Amino acid sequence: MPRVTVSSKRQITLPAEIVRKLGIEAGDKLAVELIGDRIIAIPEPESWVDYFAGSMKGVYGDTKAEIDRYIAEERASWGSTSDQDRTEWRERFVDHYCTNEDLRSVVDALRASPNRTAGEDEVEQRVPHRFRGAKVGAVLGLLVGEGWVRRIPIPDASGEQRDVQYRLVGEVADSLPSEA
């Protein structure tokens, strides 16, 4: 694996073999992002829309009928919950948040993440050390099961699931006590 050194100006020189393989030229822009504990750099495409076109293939179904059914089910669910049910759902979340230290640690880790979204590894890095391990996964499972957190599968270019991100539902985040 090639190695690089960070200069005093926080600059690196990319290895020639990587530059040639990716076809990077002087003046090209790279998109750089921190994902977990890894720095990811990719040549910035002319159009992000074209770059991501087809990347969600299979997430909502493999056929037009499956996708249409998924959309219909989602739309049907929008009006199916009464205001009283939503209030009870939010209050149940606040009760758990205020009384369950493990759940509060995971929720706070998601709240501290960009867009309230993080992978399990990122959440685990943000919770107290004594809480790490299987407990994080169990609490995320509870949060997803109650509908307080969404589980978002992230596919790779071939459509295979590459990763999973968890996102705190906005309505839930907004219902947290202000002193939290």
Backbone as CSV, one residue per row, in Angstrom:
resi,resn,N_x,N_y,N_z,CA_x,CA_y,CA_z,C_x,C_y,C_z
1,MET,0.853,-1.164,0.000,0.000,0.000,0.000,0.903,1.232,0.000
2,PRO,0.702,2.135,-0.950,1.511,3.354,-0.987,1.284,4.194,0.277
3,ARG,2.318,4.928,0.679,2.231,5.794,1.854,2.483,7.226,1.418
4,VAL,1.848,8.174,2.108,2.081,9.594,1.872,2.388,10.248,3.205
5,THR,3.023,11.393,3.137,3.348,12.152,4.337,2.631,13.491,4.262
6,VAL,2.067,13.904,5.373,1.384,15.193,5.432,2.428,16.258,5.741
7,SER,2.479,17.304,4.913,3.452,18.379,5.108,2.992,19.322,6.217
8,SER,3.852,20.272,6.562,3.498,21.260,7.590,2.312,22.115,7.170
9,LYS,2.045,22.165,5.861,0.877,22.910,5.347,-0.328,21.994,5.148
10,ARG,-0.275,20.787,5.752,-1.344,19.777,5.656,-1.581,19.335,4.210
11,GLN,-0.545,19.271,3.414,-0.640,18.846,2.025,-0.040,17.451,1.885
12,ILE,-0.544,16.721,0.878,0.023,15.407,0.565,0.310,15.359,-0.929
13,THR,1.219,14.482,-1.326,1.482,14.221,-2.734,0.940,12.838,-3.027
14,LEU,0.053,12.761,-3.994,-0.541,11.465,-4.340,0.477,10.621,-5.103
15,PRO,0.545,9.337,-4.811,1.465,8.457,-5.538,1.143,8.439,-7.033
16,ALA,2.199,8.436,-7.851,2.045,8.503,-9.312,1.163,7.382,-9.850
17,GLU,1.310,6.170,-9.296,0.520,5.034,-9.810,-0.982,5.273,-9.621
18,ILE,-1.362,5.903,-8.520,-2.778,6.185,-8.269,-3.261,7.298,-9.192
19,VAL,-2.442,8.334,-9.363,-2.800,9.453,-10.238,-3.003,8.952,-11.665
20,ARG,-2.087,8.111,-12.133,-2.220,7.570,-13.497,-3.466,6.694,-13.627
21,LYS,-3.683,5.831,-12.641,-4.819,4.909,-12.699,-6.153,5.653,-12.746
22,LEU,-6.261,6.761,-11.992,-7.507,7.530,-11.964,-7.562,8.607,-13.036
23,GLY,-6.466,8.826,-13.742,-6.447,9.840,-14.798,-6.537,11.258,-14.254
24,ILE,-5.974,11.483,-13.094,-6.011,12.813,-12.476,-4.945,13.680,-13.130
25,GLU,-5.344,14.892,-13.514,-4.441,15.855,-14.143,-4.250,17.052,-13.221
26,ALA,-3.186,17.817,-13.447,-2.950,19.040,-12.676,-4.167,19.956,-12.810
27,GLY,-4.628,20.488,-11.690,-5.793,21.382,-11.683,-7.112,20.678,-11.471
28,ASP,-7.146,19.337,-11.577,-8.386,18.594,-11.318,-8.779,18.773,-9.853
29,LYS,-10.061,18.745,-9.584,-10.583,18.854,-8.220,-10.887,17.453,-7.699
30,LEU,-10.634,17.255,-6.397,-10.986,16.011,-5.728,-12.025,16.318,-4.667
31,ALA,-13.037,15.483,-4.556,-14.005,15.577,-3.466,-13.455,14.733,-2.332
32,VAL,-13.370,15.314,-1.143,-12.771,14.642,0.006,-13.789,14.593,1.133
33,GLU,-13.916,13.426,1.755,-14.868,13.274,2.856,-14.293,12.331,3.895
34,LEU,-14.645,12.582,5.143,-14.261,11.707,6.243,-15.416,10.753,6.497
35,ILE,-15.169,9.461,6.366,-16.182,8.440,6.624,-15.616,7.515,7.687
36,GLY,-16.167,7.625,8.882,-15.621,6.878,10.006,-14.236,7.413,10.306
37,ASP,-13.233,6.537,10.242,-11.864,6.979,10.479,-11.048,6.934,9.188
38,ARG,-11.718,7.023,8.045,-11.046,6.972,6.751,-11.268,8.268,5.980
39,ILE,-10.235,8.703,5.274,-10.338,9.862,4.384,-10.566,9.313,2.985
40,ILE,-11.642,9.718,2.367,-11.984,9.258,1.024,-11.825,10.437,0.068
41,ALA,-11.079,10.237,-1.002,-10.887,11.274,-2.019,-11.225,10.671,-3.370
42,ILE,-12.099,11.335,-4.102,-12.462,10.873,-5.443,-12.403,12.052,-6.394
43,PRO,-12.054,11.790,-7.667,-12.095,12.879,-8.644,-13.516,13.449,-8.698
44,GLU,-13.609,14.764,-8.629,-14.930,15.394,-8.646,-15.505,15.319,-10.056
45,PRO,-16.682,14.726,-10.193,-17.266,14.594,-11.541,-17.811,15.927,-12.043
46,GLU,-17.998,16.015,-13.353,-18.585,17.229,-13.924,-20.015,17.407,-13.427
47,SER,-20.720,16.289,-13.235,-22.108,16.333,-12.771,-22.307,15.267,-11.697
48,TRP,-22.658,15.697,-10.490,-22.930,14.743,-9.411,-24.185,13.936,-9.720
49,VAL,-25.129,14.531,-10.430,-26.357,13.808,-10.794,-25.998,12.610,-11.671
50,ASP,-25.161,12.840,-12.681,-24.750,11.741,-13.548,-23.911,10.719,-12.778
51,TYR,-23.072,11.195,-11.881,-22.205,10.315,-11.094,-23.021,9.335,-10.250
52,PHE,-24.099,9.838,-9.624,-24.898,8.993,-8.745,-26.067,8.312,-9.458
53,ALA,-26.266,8.598,-10.721,-27.368,7.985,-11.460,-27.269,6.467,-11.374
54,GLY,-28.330,5.831,-10.932,-28.382,4.378,-10.838,-27.803,3.799,-9.563
55,SER,-27.285,4.639,-8.676,-26.642,4.113,-7.469,-27.645,3.558,-6.458
56,MET,-28.905,3.906,-6.582,-29.920,3.411,-5.657,-30.707,2.246,-6.262
57,LYS,-30.184,1.692,-7.330,-30.858,0.590,-8.005,-31.134,-0.550,-7.027
58,GLY,-32.374,-0.984,-6.981,-32.754,-2.115,-6.151,-33.127,-1.771,-4.725
59,VAL,-32.885,-0.552,-4.276,-33.173,-0.193,-2.890,-34.673,-0.215,-2.616
60,TYR,-35.468,0.265,-3.554,-36.915,0.336,-3.352,-37.661,-0.768,-4.097
61,GLY,-36.923,-1.663,-4.707,-37.508,-2.778,-5.438,-36.727,-3.006,-6.719
62,ASP,-36.895,-4.181,-7.283,-36.147,-4.518,-8.497,-36.958,-4.320,-9.771
63,THR,-38.276,-4.334,-9.647,-39.114,-4.157,-10.836,-39.973,-2.912,-10.663
64,LYS,-40.535,-2.456,-11.775,-41.404,-1.283,-11.707,-42.588,-1.545,-10.777
65,ALA,-43.128,-2.744,-10.802,-44.265,-3.090,-9.944,-43.867,-3.020,-8.462
66,GLU,-42.684,-3.548,-8.114,-42.224,-3.488,-6.720,-42.011,-2.051,-6.264
67,ILE,-41.427,-1.228,-7.126,-41.184,0.182,-6.785,-42.514,0.912,-6.620
68,ASP,-43.457,0.679,-7.542,-44.776,1.315,-7.442,-45.492,0.888,-6.161
69,ARG,-45.380,-0.395,-5.803,-46.006,-0.888,-4.579,-45.375,-0.215,-3.349
70,TYR,-44.059,-0.095,-3.353,-43.360,0.565,-2.239,-43.843,2.012,-2.094
71,ILE,-43.902,2.734,-3.196,-44.348,4.135,-3.161,-45.786,4.226,-2.674
72,ALA,-46.643,3.346,-3.151,-48.050,3.357,-2.732,-48.169,3.095,-1.233
73,GLU,-47.390,2.130,-0.717,-47.424,1.834,0.725,-46.934,3.028,1.543
74,GLU,-45.884,3.678,1.088,-45.373,4.855,1.797,-46.414,5.969,1.812
75,ARG,-47.003,6.234,0.665,-48.012,7.304,0.590,-49.231,6.974,1.444
76,ALA,-49.623,5.712,1.469,-50.775,5.303,2.281,-50.491,5.488,3.767
77,SER,-49.244,5.342,4.161,-48.910,5.449,5.579,-48.893,6.893,6.076
78,TRP,-48.817,7.852,5.194,-48.707,9.253,5.600,-49.878,9.715,6.444
79,GLY,-51.067,9.326,6.066,-52.239,9.803,6.792,-52.828,8.772,7.734
80,SER,-52.130,7.660,7.931,-52.741,6.565,8.684,-52.592,6.699,10.192
81,THR,-51.819,7.640,10.671,-51.595,7.771,12.099,-52.310,9.012,12.617
82,SER,-53.102,8.839,13.657,-53.823,9.975,14.219,-52.855,10.880,14.968
83,ASP,-53.266,12.121,15.189,-52.434,13.058,15.946,-52.174,12.532,17.349
84,GLN,-53.180,11.889,17.941,-53.011,11.341,19.286,-51.948,10.235,19.284
85,ASP,-51.986,9.360,18.266,-50.990,8.296,18.160,-49.589,8.881,18.002
86,ARG,-49.450,9.941,17.170,-48.143,10.567,16.967,-47.647,11.202,18.265
87,THR,-48.553,11.818,18.995,-48.167,12.438,20.273,-47.695,11.370,21.247
88,GLU,-48.422,10.268,21.341,-48.020,9.174,22.231,-46.674,8.575,21.801
89,TRP,-46.479,8.457,20.498,-45.228,7.924,19.949,-44.057,8.819,20.356
90,ARG,-44.237,10.139,20.201,-43.186,11.085,20.596,-42.959,11.070,22.103
91,GLU,-44.039,11.022,22.882,-43.905,11.007,24.343,-43.218,9.731,24.828
92,ARG,-43.508,8.606,24.185,-42.856,7.348,24.541,-41.354,7.460,24.289
93,PHE,-41.000,8.105,23.169,-39.585,8.314,22.879,-38.931,9.180,23.962
94,VAL,-39.553,10.299,24.309,-38.986,11.201,25.327,-38.836,10.470,26.659
95,ASP,-39.838,9.653,27.022,-39.740,8.869,28.264,-38.514,7.957,28.234
96,HIS,-38.319,7.246,27.119,-37.153,6.361,26.989,-35.862,7.169,27.037
97,TYR,-35.851,8.290,26.344,-34.660,9.133,26.290,-34.269,9.623,27.688
98,CYS,-35.251,10.005,28.466,-34.980,10.557,29.799,-34.627,9.487,30.833
99,THR,-35.034,8.241,30.604,-34.830,7.213,31.626,-33.825,6.125,31.248
100,ASN,-33.430,6.040,30.001,-32.534,4.974,29.546,-31.206,5.596,29.096
101,GLU,-30.191,5.445,29.921,-28.891,6.074,29.656,-28.259,5.557,28.359
102,ASP,-28.402,4.260,28.082,-27.836,3.694,26.864,-28.494,4.297,25.628
103,LEU,-29.830,4.354,25.651,-30.562,4.927,24.530,-30.183,6.391,24.368
104,ARG,-30.096,7.126,25.457,-29.739,8.548,25.400,-28.357,8.726,24.775
105,SER,-27.398,7.846,25.111,-26.045,7.941,24.544,-26.074,7.781,23.023
106,VAL,-26.839,6.804,22.534,-26.921,6.574,21.086,-27.628,7.738,20.397
107,VAL,-28.729,8.204,20.962,-29.461,9.325,20.364,-28.578,10.570,20.333
108,ASP,-27.873,10.836,21.417,-26.994,12.010,21.455,-25.867,11.884,20.428
109,ALA,-25.372,10.661,20.222,-24.344,10.444,19.201,-24.896,10.747,17.813
110,LEU,-26.137,10.334,17.546,-26.759,10.642,16.251,-27.021,12.140,16.119
111,ARG,-27.454,12.770,17.202,-27.708,14.215,17.168,-26.428,14.993,16.868
112,ALA,-25.290,14.482,17.310,-24.009,15.162,17.111,-23.426,14.901,15.721
113,SER,-24.040,14.015,14.959,-23.545,13.657,13.632,-24.127,14.592,12.578
114,PRO,-23.382,14.818,11.488,-23.924,15.640,10.409,-25.245,15.067,9.903
115,ASN,-26.238,15.914,9.759,-27.576,15.515,9.291,-28.215,14.449,10.174
116,ARG,-27.763,14.344,11.424,-28.272,13.352,12.384,-28.180,11.936,11.808
117,THR,-27.132,11.685,11.015,-26.954,10.405,10.340,-25.540,9.888,10.582
118,ALA,-25.436,8.609,10.922,-24.115,8.019,11.161,-24.190,6.508,11.013
119,GLY,-23.058,5.914,10.742,-22.939,4.461,10.736,-22.767,3.961,12.169
120,GLU,-22.945,2.665,12.358,-22.828,2.089,13.700,-21.448,2.337,14.299
121,ASP,-20.397,2.262,13.470,-19.040,2.520,13.963,-18.895,3.949,14.465
122,GLU,-19.469,4.894,13.725,-19.388,6.301,14.140,-20.134,6.521,15.454
123,VAL,-21.311,5.899,15.586,-22.075,6.020,16.826,-21.251,5.452,17.972
124,GLU,-20.666,4.286,17.731,-19.899,3.626,18.786,-18.720,4.485,19.255
125,GLN,-18.113,5.242,18.334,-16.998,6.115,18.710,-17.460,7.283,19.579
126,ARG,-18.733,7.644,19.492,-19.226,8.818,20.217,-19.888,8.495,21.553
127,VAL,-20.092,7.221,21.845,-20.738,6.857,23.110,-19.667,6.566,24.161
128,PRO,-20.030,6.585,25.458,-19.048,6.265,26.496,-18.432,4.878,26.270
129,HIS,-17.172,4.752,26.609,-16.407,3.518,26.357,-17.084,2.281,26.949
130,ARG,-17.646,2.394,28.146,-18.259,1.243,28.818,-19.489,0.721,28.078
131,PHE,-20.009,1.525,27.174,-21.246,1.200,26.484,-20.996,0.586,25.109
132,ARG,-19.765,0.586,24.660,-19.472,0.122,23.300,-19.669,-1.377,23.157
133,GLY,-19.822,-1.808,21.907,-19.972,-3.227,21.607,-21.401,-3.565,21.232
134,ALA,-21.856,-4.714,21.689,-23.175,-5.233,21.299,-24.314,-4.313,21.738
135,LYS,-24.108,-3.557,22.831,-25.182,-2.688,23.314,-25.588,-1.650,22.281
136,VAL,-24.625,-1.088,21.559,-24.940,-0.067,20.555,-25.869,-0.657,19.496
137,GLY,-25.532,-1.847,18.995,-26.375,-2.498,17.995,-27.763,-2.813,18.530
138,ALA,-27.848,-3.236,19.785,-29.152,-3.550,20.381,-30.002,-2.287,20.515
139,VAL,-29.398,-1.193,20.941,-30.158,0.051,21.090,-30.571,0.584,19.723
140,LEU,-29.682,0.508,18.731,-30.070,0.930,17.380,-31.238,0.082,16.873
141,GLY,-31.213,-1.222,17.163,-32.333,-2.096,16.780,-33.643,-1.663,17.418
142,LEU,-33.608,-1.302,18.704,-34.806,-0.815,19.394,-35.292,0.485,18.762
143,LEU,-34.368,1.405,18.519,-34.734,2.700,17.931,-35.354,2.530,16.541
144,VAL,-34.785,1.630,15.745,-35.331,1.365,14.407,-36.701,0.701,14.533
145,GLY,-36.808,-0.285,15.420,-38.072,-1.002,15.602,-39.217,-0.098,16.025
146,GLU,-38.923,0.916,16.821,-39.950,1.864,17.272,-40.219,2.962,16.248
147,GLY,-39.389,3.042,15.203,-39.581,4.070,14.182,-38.959,5.403,14.549
148,TRP,-38.108,5.427,15.579,-37.472,6.670,16.012,-36.191,6.944,15.224
149,VAL,-35.637,5.900,14.627,-34.433,6.002,13.804,-34.691,5.206,12.532
150,ARG,-34.229,5.731,11.395,-34.355,5.015,10.123,-33.039,4.315,9.807
151,ARG,-33.141,3.104,9.308,-31.981,2.322,8.861,-31.900,2.499,7.359
152,ILE,-30.778,3.035,6.880,-30.624,3.350,5.458,-29.530,2.468,4.873
153,PRO,-29.895,1.493,4.029,-28.864,0.676,3.389,-28.140,1.498,2.324
154,ILE,-26.823,1.375,2.256,-26.018,2.104,1.282,-25.435,1.075,0.308
155,PRO,-25.903,1.089,-0.956,-25.392,0.113,-1.917,-24.099,0.600,-2.571
156,ASP,-23.305,-0.348,-3.074,-22.132,0.029,-3.863,-22.562,0.162,-5.320
157,ALA,-21.623,0.374,-6.220,-21.942,0.599,-7.633,-22.684,-0.575,-8.257
158,SER,-22.465,-1.790,-7.749,-23.127,-2.963,-8.322,-24.521,-3.194,-7.732
159,GLY,-24.890,-2.376,-6.746,-26.200,-2.546,-6.125,-26.176,-3.387,-4.867
160,GLU,-25.031,-3.992,-4.560,-24.904,-4.787,-3.338,-24.822,-3.852,-2.140
161,GLN,-25.408,-4.273,-1.011,-25.353,-3.445,0.188,-23.921,-3.342,0.672
162,ARG,-23.407,-2.113,0.751,-22.030,-1.865,1.152,-21.954,-1.466,2.607
163,ASP,-22.954,-0.726,3.071,-22.900,-0.156,4.407,-24.327,0.145,4.851
164,VAL,-24.469,0.518,6.112,-25.750,0.936,6.656,-25.516,2.215,7.447
165,GLN,-26.395,3.171,7.257,-26.368,4.403,8.033,-27.662,4.453,8.840
166,TYR,-27.612,5.114,9.979,-28.789,5.290,10.826,-29.077,6.779,10.917
167,ARG,-30.362,7.146,10.775,-30.742,8.558,10.796,-31.836,8.768,11.824
168,LEU,-31.590,9.699,12.734,-32.573,10.068,13.736,-33.717,10.797,13.045
169,VAL,-34.945,10.333,13.246,-36.115,10.936,12.613,-36.267,12.367,13.140
170,GLY,-36.459,13.310,12.218,-36.533,14.722,12.591,-37.592,15.020,13.624
171,GLU,-38.748,14.404,13.501,-39.850,14.618,14.434,-39.452,14.179,15.842
172,VAL,-38.647,13.144,15.926,-38.177,12.650,17.214,-37.149,13.618,17.795
173,ALA,-36.204,14.046,16.964,-35.170,14.978,17.429,-35.804,16.275,17.927
174,ASP,-36.835,16.726,17.231,-37.504,17.972,17.611,-38.295,17.836,18.908
175,SER,-38.621,16.609,19.319,-39.427,16.405,20.522,-38.565,16.283,21.782
176,LEU,-37.235,16.307,21.626,-36.357,16.182,22.790,-36.473,17.394,23.690
177,PRO,-36.336,17.165,24.995,-36.367,18.308,25.925,-35.279,19.316,25.543
178,SER,-35.583,20.598,25.666,-34.646,21.641,25.227,-33.355,21.643,26.020
179,GLU,-33.368,21.196,27.269,-32.140,21.175,28.075,-31.252,20.005,27.717
180,ALA,-31.698,19.097,26.812,-30.901,17.916,26.447,-29.767,18.314,25.544
